[in-house]
Amino acid sequence: MSEKNTKKKGWISNAIFIIVLGVFLFTPLGDSAKVWLNRLVAMSPSLEKVENQQTVNYESWHLIDEHGQTFDLDKTRGKVVIINFWATWCPPCLAEKPSFQELYNDYKDKVVFLFVTSESPDKVKAFKEKHQYTLPIYFEQNAAPAVLFSESIPASYVIDKKGNIVVRKFRAADWNSSKFRVTLDELLK
């Protein structure tokens, strides 16, 4: 093969790669691919080592539910709580929502679920309707306790009945895995 043909094929390969990369990064099709890829690599969350567990103090944290009602965080005392900070524009957040929905369907009467976002209620309502989610959404009125701070989303925490953070996950996870369900069942005992 001549050097000219080799250069031409190399140029074509590079152009195709750039186009595919552009589609992946800058189009809605790319967003779907990112969500799919995040689901593919999502792992089951695991317990924190006991020496790394921290206690959450909710006293100064205020949340409002989807109906504009203040949520009394005192209701969570003595209960297992799952907190998920997320957004509708975040592919890893979207990737884990179906597993959260499945988990919520089975544990909503046993566990307190707090899906917290800073987006507008209208945007969140439209998102939930589009995907037929029934997850309870809350909006922060002030900053979360420092032990729940994360610079990235999704950021998820599982708090045991004593108020200790026993799971911290800062990427998409498979929250409906059998491994996590066993962990959750143990926490509920």
N, C-alpha and C positions, 0 to 999 in steps of 0.2 A: 504494500500500500504506500502511496506517495505521502510525502510530508504534508502536502497541501490537503489531502483527504483526511489525514490524521488530525490536523488543526481544525478542519471544518467539523469533524465529529466531536472533538473536544468542546468546541464553541457551542454546538447544538446541545450537548449534554449539560453544559453549564447553564444555558438558557432555560432548559426544561427544569433543572433543579431550582433555579431562581423563581420561576413561575410557580412551581409547586410550593416552595417555601412562602412566597407571597400569598398564595391562596390560604395556606395553613395559618399564617400570622395575621392577615388583614381582612378576612371575609367571614361571614357567618358560617360558611362551610368549615372554615378553620376552627371556629369556636366549638362546633359539634365534634370535630376530630379531637380537640383538646379535652373535652369532657369525656369522650370515649377512652382516650389514652389514660386519663386520670383514673377512670373506673377499672381499667385493665390492671394498673399497678397498685391499686388501693389494697392495703393490708389491714388485718384486724388490729385494733388498738390493744395495747397491753398495759398492765399495771405498773405504776411507778414503784420504785424501791421504797420501802417504809421510811428510810432515812431521808428520802427526797420529798416526801409528802409535806404539803403545807396546808394550813387551815384557812378557810375563807370566812371573812367577816363581811356580811352583806349590809350592815347597818346604814351605811351612807350611800348605797347604790339604789337608784330608783328606776323602775321600768314601767312602761305603759303598754297595755296589750293592744290588739288590733281594733278593739272597740273604744279605745280612748280611756279605759279604766286603769287606774294605778294597780300594779300587781304587788301584793304584800309578800315580800320575800321571807317574812317570818313564817309563812306557811310551809316553807321548805325545810324547816328545822326537823331533824329526826327522820328525814326522807332522803332517798337517793336522788340526786339531781344530775341531769345532763344539760350542759350549757354549750351552745354552738354559736360562735360569732361568724357571720357569713354575709354574702351580698349576691344579688342576682347577676352581676357582671363577672363573677369569679368562677372560671371553669372548674377548679377543684371543688369549690362549694357545690356547684351544680352536679358534679359527678357523685358526690356522696349523699345527695338528698334522697334518691330512691331507697337507699339502704336505711336512712334515718326514718323515712315514712313507714317502711315495713316494720322496723323496730318499734316505732311509736304505736302502730296499729295494735301490737301485741302487749305493750308495756304501759300504755297511757294511764292506766288506773293504778299502777304500782310505782311509777317513776315520775318525777317532775321534769318535764322537758321545757327548756328555755332556748328558743331560736332567736338570737338577738342580732338586729341589723340597724344600721344608721340610715338606710334608704327611706324614701317617702312611703307612707302607708298605701297610697294609690298604686305605686309601682309594685310593691310587695303583693297587694291584693290581686293585681293583674297576673303576676307571676304564678301565684298559688292557683288561680282559676285556670290558667293555661295548662298547668301540669297536674291539676286535680289533687293538690296536696292539702292535707288537713292539719299540718303541723302548726302548733301554736307559736305565733310570731310576737316578739316584744321589741320595743324601741327604747333605747337608753335615754334617760333624762339627764344623766351626768356620767362621769367616768366610772368604769367598773373598778372593783377593788384591784389594787396593785398586783396581787398574785394571779389575777386573770388577764394581765396585760400581755399582748402579743403585737408585734409589728406586722404580722401577716395574717391572712385569713385563707382558708378556714382555720379557726382555733377552737378546739373543743376540749371540754373538761368534764370528767365524771367526779362527782363529789359524794362521798359516802355519808351514812347517817350521822356521823360525828362531825361532819363539816370538813373533812380532809379531802384534798384533791388526790384521787387515786389513779386517774388517767389524765394525761395531757397529750393531745394530738394536734400537730400544726400542719398537717397535710390531709388530703382526702383519705378517708378510711372506709373500710367495709364494716359499718356499724351493725349490720345484720348477720355477721358471721356466727357460726355455731360457737367458736371460741369466745367471742365477746358475750354472747348470750349466757354462756356458763359463768363468766366473770360477773355479769349483772345479776344472775340468779344467786350467786354467792353473796353479793353485796346486799341483796334484799332479805337475806335470812336474819 
